[in-house]
């Protein structure tokens, strides 16, 4: 059950980042992040009010708020990175800290001990993320397009900043108690919205977008809220280290969606990465 929930979370994360990545090519990424989190906050509030779960403790809300800070800064920098560089590069880069931080903390400080076969799967996920990130074609050259540097490095600094923040998002949300219900998720979304608003003011990004793009960003943000709820559920059925690695396989989704809807072609490296990701999933599921 935990593996299925984590993989469903990865699917939702992947869809969210693909859609908002496309919107970020037309609008400022921080503005896109603002409306994505606004849509996600509305959905989280509706689900919490419709749920019969518990209300959580002060500690649950604290971890929810910390997770929201990670989410807010993370998506702001990720969408900014996607407006600067290739999606197939910056999305997997943003995943490095999201995988490493929760796994290291879980093993070093929380006493988690994945089975040997799960460790092999976790190890296989690392080259999978790298291989999937290999660009599918020539990128923008210096001075052309949105990027101003090489196709590999454009947007990478912002993606690395997002990476650490996503690690905080996963790590903090996994600490919410099983009886916390969905209200800590609401606190998380509100915190992320406040943080992104501050970032938007700091970078002097526009506060509005065209109506159609606003609706798309809000809808994608709602899917992102479903993703974090699925991840929270996965951590209650599975070790945090394993649930995080499976949820963090989401970079494969934008690659596949680009293949289907944008008619991009997979390179041999990307194909190998997807095969490696499938092997990682199978090994972790065997645990």
C-alpha positions as CSV (number, residue, x, y, z in Angstrom):
1,X,0.0,0.0,0.0
2,X,2.8,2.5,0.9
3,X,4.6,1.9,-2.3
4,X,1.4,2.5,-4.4
5,X,0.6,5.7,-2.5
6,X,4.2,7.0,-3.0
7,X,4.2,6.2,-6.7
8,X,0.8,8.0,-7.1
9,X,2.4,10.9,-5.3
10,X,5.2,10.9,-7.8
11,X,2.7,10.9,-10.7
12,X,0.9,13.9,-9.3
13,X,4.2,15.8,-8.6
14,X,5.3,15.1,-12.1
15,X,2.1,16.3,-13.7
16,X,2.2,19.5,-11.5
17,X,5.7,20.4,-12.4
18,X,5.2,19.6,-16.1
19,X,2.1,21.8,-16.4
20,X,3.5,24.7,-14.4
21,X,6.8,24.3,-16.1
22,X,5.1,25.1,-19.4
23,X,3.3,28.1,-17.9
24,X,6.6,29.3,-16.5
25,X,7.9,29.6,-20.0
26,X,5.4,32.3,-20.6
27,X,5.2,34.0,-17.2
28,X,7.5,34.7,-14.3
29,X,8.1,31.4,-12.4
30,X,7.5,33.0,-9.0
31,X,4.1,34.3,-10.1
32,X,3.2,30.9,-11.4
33,X,4.2,29.4,-8.0
34,X,2.0,31.9,-6.2
35,X,-1.1,30.9,-8.1
36,X,-0.2,27.2,-7.9
37,X,0.0,27.3,-4.1
38,X,-3.2,29.4,-4.0
39,X,-5.1,26.7,-5.9
40,X,-3.4,24.0,-3.7
41,X,-4.5,25.8,-0.5
42,X,-8.1,26.0,-1.6
43,X,-8.2,22.2,-2.3
44,X,-6.4,21.4,1.0
45,X,-8.9,23.4,2.9
46,X,-11.9,21.8,1.1
47,X,-10.5,18.3,1.7
48,X,-9.7,19.0,5.4
49,X,-13.3,20.3,6.0
50,X,-14.7,17.3,4.2
51,X,-12.6,14.8,6.1
52,X,-13.5,13.2,9.4
53,X,-9.9,12.8,10.5
54,X,-8.3,14.3,13.6
55,X,-7.3,17.9,14.1
56,X,-3.6,17.3,15.0
57,X,-1.3,18.6,17.7
58,X,0.7,21.8,17.9
59,X,3.7,19.7,16.9
60,X,1.9,18.5,13.8
61,X,1.1,22.0,12.8
62,X,4.7,23.1,13.4
63,X,6.0,20.4,11.1
64,X,3.2,21.2,8.6
65,X,4.3,24.9,8.6
66,X,8.0,23.9,8.2
67,X,7.0,21.7,5.3
68,X,5.1,24.6,3.7
69,X,8.1,26.9,4.0
70,X,10.2,24.2,2.1
71,X,7.4,23.9,-0.5
72,X,7.0,27.6,-1.0
73,X,10.7,28.4,-1.5
74,X,11.2,25.2,-3.4
75,X,8.5,25.7,-6.0
76,X,9.4,29.4,-6.4
77,X,12.9,28.6,-7.3
78,X,12.0,25.5,-9.3
79,X,9.6,27.4,-11.6
80,X,12.1,30.2,-11.9
81,X,14.7,27.6,-12.9
82,X,12.3,26.1,-15.5
83,X,11.9,29.6,-17.0
84,X,15.7,29.8,-17.4
85,X,16.8,26.3,-18.4
86,X,15.7,23.0,-19.9
87,X,12.9,21.2,-18.0
88,X,14.6,17.8,-18.5
89,X,17.7,19.1,-16.6
90,X,16.4,21.4,-13.9
91,X,13.6,19.1,-12.6
92,X,15.9,16.2,-11.8
93,X,18.5,18.5,-10.3
94,X,15.7,19.8,-8.0
95,X,15.2,16.2,-6.9
96,X,18.7,15.6,-5.5
97,X,18.2,17.1,-2.1
98,X,14.6,15.9,-2.0
99,X,16.0,12.4,-2.0
100,X,19.2,12.7,-0.1
101,X,18.1,14.8,2.9
102,X,15.1,12.7,4.2
103,X,17.0,9.4,3.5
104,X,20.1,10.5,5.4
105,X,18.1,11.9,8.3
106,X,15.9,8.9,8.5
107,X,18.8,6.5,8.7
108,X,21.1,8.6,10.8
109,X,18.7,10.1,13.4
110,X,15.3,8.3,13.1
111,X,16.6,4.7,13.3
112,X,15.1,3.7,9.9
113,X,16.7,0.5,8.5
114,X,15.5,-0.3,4.9
115,X,16.0,-3.9,3.9
116,X,19.0,-4.8,1.7
117,X,16.9,-5.1,-1.4
118,X,15.4,-1.7,-0.7
119,X,18.9,-0.2,-0.4
120,X,19.7,-1.6,-3.8
121,X,16.6,0.0,-5.2
122,X,17.4,3.3,-3.6
123,X,20.9,3.1,-5.1
124,X,19.4,2.4,-8.5
125,X,17.2,5.4,-8.3
126,X,20.2,7.7,-8.2
127,X,21.6,6.9,-11.7
128,X,17.9,6.8,-12.9
129,X,17.5,10.4,-12.0
130,X,20.7,11.4,-13.6
131,X,20.0,9.5,-16.8
132,X,16.5,10.8,-17.2
133,X,17.9,14.3,-16.8
134,X,20.0,14.1,-19.9
135,X,18.7,16.6,-22.4
136,X,16.8,15.2,-25.3
137,X,18.1,17.6,-27.9
138,X,20.3,20.7,-28.4
139,X,19.3,23.4,-26.0
140,X,19.5,27.2,-26.3
141,X,22.9,28.6,-27.0
142,X,24.3,31.6,-25.1
143,X,22.4,34.7,-25.9
144,X,19.5,32.9,-27.4
145,X,16.1,32.0,-25.9
146,X,15.5,32.4,-22.2
147,X,18.7,30.8,-21.1
148,X,21.9,32.9,-21.0
149,X,24.4,30.1,-20.4
150,X,24.9,26.5,-21.6
151,X,21.8,24.3,-21.8
152,X,23.2,22.2,-18.9
153,X,23.9,25.0,-16.5
154,X,21.1,27.4,-17.2
155,X,18.7,27.3,-14.2
156,X,20.8,24.8,-12.2
157,X,21.6,27.2,-9.3
158,X,17.9,27.9,-8.7
159,X,17.1,24.2,-9.1
160,X,19.8,23.3,-6.5
161,X,18.2,25.8,-4.1
162,X,14.8,24.2,-4.7
163,X,16.4,20.8,-4.1
164,X,17.3,21.5,-0.5
165,X,13.8,23.1,0.2
166,X,12.0,20.0,-1.2
167,X,14.1,17.9,1.1
168,X,12.8,20.0,4.0
169,X,9.2,19.6,2.6
170,X,9.4,15.8,2.6
171,X,11.3,15.5,5.8
172,X,8.9,17.8,7.8
173,X,5.7,16.4,6.4
174,X,6.7,12.8,7.3
175,X,6.8,13.9,11.0
176,X,3.1,14.7,11.1
177,X,1.4,12.2,13.3
178,X,-1.0,9.5,12.0
179,X,-3.9,11.2,14.0
180,X,-3.1,14.6,12.6
181,X,-5.7,14.5,9.8
182,X,-5.4,17.0,6.9
183,X,-5.3,20.2,8.9
184,X,-1.5,20.2,9.1
185,X,-1.5,20.0,5.3
186,X,-3.7,23.1,5.2
187,X,-1.2,24.9,7.5
188,X,1.5,23.7,5.1
189,X,-0.2,25.2,2.1
190,X,-0.9,28.5,3.9
191,X,2.7,28.8,5.0
192,X,3.9,28.1,1.4
193,X,1.5,30.8,0.1
194,X,2.9,33.3,2.6
195,X,6.5,32.5,1.8
196,X,5.9,32.7,-2.0
197,X,4.2,36.1,-1.5
198,X,7.3,37.3,0.3
199,X,9.6,35.9,-2.4
200,X,7.4,37.6,-5.1
201,X,7.8,40.9,-3.4
202,X,11.5,40.4,-2.9
203,X,12.1,39.7,-6.6
204,X,9.5,42.2,-7.7
205,X,7.7,39.7,-9.8
206,X,4.3,40.5,-11.3
207,X,1.3,39.8,-9.1
208,X,-1.1,38.9,-11.9
209,X,-1.3,36.6,-14.9
210,X,-3.8,36.2,-17.7
211,X,-7.0,34.5,-16.6
212,X,-6.4,31.3,-18.6
213,X,-2.9,30.8,-17.3
214,X,-4.0,31.6,-13.8
215,X,-6.6,28.8,-14.0
216,X,-4.1,26.3,-15.3
217,X,-1.5,27.2,-12.6
218,X,-4.2,26.9,-9.9
219,X,-5.4,23.5,-11.2
220,X,-1.8,22.2,-11.3
221,X,-1.3,23.4,-7.8
222,X,-4.4,21.5,-6.7
223,X,-2.8,18.3,-8.1
224,X,0.4,19.2,-6.1
225,X,-1.7,19.3,-2.9
226,X,-3.0,15.8,-3.7
227,X,0.6,14.7,-4.2
228,X,1.7,15.8,-0.8
229,X,-1.4,14.2,0.8
230,X,-0.6,10.9,-0.9
231,X,3.0,11.2,0.3
232,X,1.9,11.8,3.8
233,X,-0.3,8.7,3.6
234,X,2.6,6.7,2.2
235,X,4.8,7.6,5.2
236,X,2.2,6.1,7.5
237,X,2.5,2.8,5.7
238,X,6.2,2.8,4.8
239,X,9.6,3.9,6.0
240,X,10.1,7.6,5.2
241,X,13.3,6.9,3.3
242,X,11.6,4.5,1.0
243,X,8.4,6.6,0.5
244,X,10.6,9.6,-0.2
245,X,12.6,7.8,-2.9
246,X,9.5,6.5,-4.6
247,X,7.8,9.9,-4.5
248,X,10.9,11.6,-5.7
249,X,10.9,9.6,-9.0
250,X,8.6,12.2,-10.4
251,X,11.2,13.6,-12.9
252,X,10.4,10.6,-15.1
253,X,6.8,12.0,-15.5
254,X,7.7,15.3,-17.3
255,X,10.0,13.3,-19.6
256,X,7.2,10.9,-20.6
257,X,4.6,13.8,-20.9
258,X,7.0,15.7,-23.1
259,X,7.3,12.6,-25.3
260,X,3.5,12.2,-25.6
261,X,2.3,15.8,-25.8
262,X,5.3,17.8,-27.0
263,X,6.5,15.1,-29.4
264,X,10.0,15.1,-28.0
265,X,12.1,12.0,-28.5
266,X,13.8,10.0,-25.8
267,X,17.6,9.6,-26.0
268,X,19.2,6.3,-25.2
269,X,20.3,7.7,-21.9
270,X,16.8,8.8,-21.0
271,X,15.4,5.4,-22.0
272,X,18.1,3.7,-19.8
273,X,17.1,6.0,-17.0
274,X,13.4,5.1,-17.2
275,X,14.3,1.4,-17.2
276,X,16.6,2.0,-14.2
277,X,13.7,3.8,-12.5
278,X,11.4,0.9,-13.1
279,X,14.0,-1.5,-11.7
280,X,14.4,0.7,-8.6
281,X,10.6,0.7,-8.0
282,X,10.5,-3.1,-8.3
283,X,13.4,-3.6,-5.9
284,X,11.9,-1.2,-3.3
285,X,8.5,-2.8,-3.6
286,X,10.1,-6.3,-2.9
287,X,11.7,-4.9,0.3
